Amino acid sequence: MAKELSRGEPSEAMPSVRHSFPMGLLPYGASIVSGSLHIAGVEIQKVADEIGTPFFIYDEDHIRTTIRNAKEAFSGEIAFASKAFLCKEMARLADQEGILLDVASMGEMYVAHAAGFPGARMIFHGNNKSDQELAFAIEIGVGRIVIDSFDEIDRLESLASAKEPVSAWLRVTPGVEAHTHEYVMTGQEDSKFGFSYRWGAAQEAIELLRSSSKIRLLGLHSHIGSQIFRLDSFKAQFDVMAELISRYGFTELNLGGGLGVAYVDGEEAPEIASWVAMAQRYSKEAGLPDSLRLVLEPGRAIVARSAITVYRVGTIKRLKEIRTYVSVDGGMSDNPRPVLYESGYEAILPSRMEDVSDTIYTISGKHCESGDILVSSALLPSDLAVGELLATPVTGAYGYSMASNYNKVGRPPVVFAKDGHYRVVVRRETLDDLLHLEE
Ligand SMILES: Cc1ncc(COP(=O)(O)O)c(C=O)c1O
């Protein structure tokens, strides 16, 4: 599998001794009290004692602050890419913060709708939307449907009515190769997403839609990939999109998401405010009108750092002169990213944050796969013991949302912490839940 190119540039090699964990990899509301990690004033050990492990714990105000920082630096609109993390409480939070919501399946639309998120502020994506999904989107009045293929145009033509035309954007493949893992790269020509700019498919679809009485094409969309650290990667994308916007006189432009985040010590990622400001500057420099409705659609950059996953150490296996495996009570079922993209993570002991870390361990999950490794090189105290809590920071994005029941392991609960209190917003899956679908 291709190595993940998505890391930022580490400013230093991994240290051999660590006296304190970098706070930049923990939620804004993290603090250490007598060596014990608290998030938003909630002691992690206390939550583990009360609800068991594993669990995801989110700093609610971290998410709100990040959204507000992005909004403050941007005259356009922010849409949260719900694929990064969605539950009803997250949809409500996004609603309260007044942003848009990117949904990419019936399920995402349904959960957001069930949470009371207004359809008019949803953006519906997907390269293979079914009739049923499109009909539901029309029924709940989804704000913009992002058309991804000629087949989808046909489908919408048969589902929509000229009396109430659907408002749409067209997803354009700008032919840009972002510097990231090939599995999360989406702007290149060879992609299942969108209409090619270089080969004229986008222009052809635009012309076709101009004569439609059932589809109002108001603007364009593109998304070049995920976990992108270099802001200049977005410039080539912008140039293509600006050319099309100017040529056809569209009034709306969605540039997708993709801003990278730091997962390990030494990585540095641009602030969300710099990224949104960049889009605004590009728009100005390209001479696009101030009235252009500019939308950005970050997922990871809003939620990744806001959460940690807390596990309990179950076994420790010391292999002389090879490595020491520390196995926890979760793994690839709650965080498939290391297996999918060889993504790097760090590990911490939430109840011993001030102990010196000087020993390298391999943190493995409990699944029947040798590749079920959460952290390949974790720097932790030498006396790490069975029964201790161990957490992986920066797991707020694409962890819970990509979780599975592999090996019939139930998905962990999701906890929101705020002002010294916590609440379980998604409960732990039970054994009965695992039988729920069986006839
Ligand atoms: C259309 C679209 N928008 C936004 C995003 C969010 O990307 P990220 O979480 O990297 O910001 C994605 C991710 O796959 C996407 O496909």
The ligand as an ORCA input file, in Angstrom:
! r2SCAN-3c Opt
* xyz 0 1
  C     -16.981     16.462     -1.244
  C     -16.178     16.517      0.002
  N     -16.175     17.660      0.719
  C     -15.486     17.744      1.872
  C     -14.751     16.688      2.362
  C     -14.031     16.858      3.655
  O     -12.679     16.620      3.579
  P     -11.757     16.905      4.825
  O     -12.288     16.132      5.976
  O     -10.438     16.445      4.402
  O     -11.800     18.381      5.095
  C     -14.724     15.489      1.629
  C     -13.934     14.351      2.122
  O     -13.838     13.303      1.570
  C     -15.461     15.402      0.422
  O     -15.479     14.282     -0.284
*
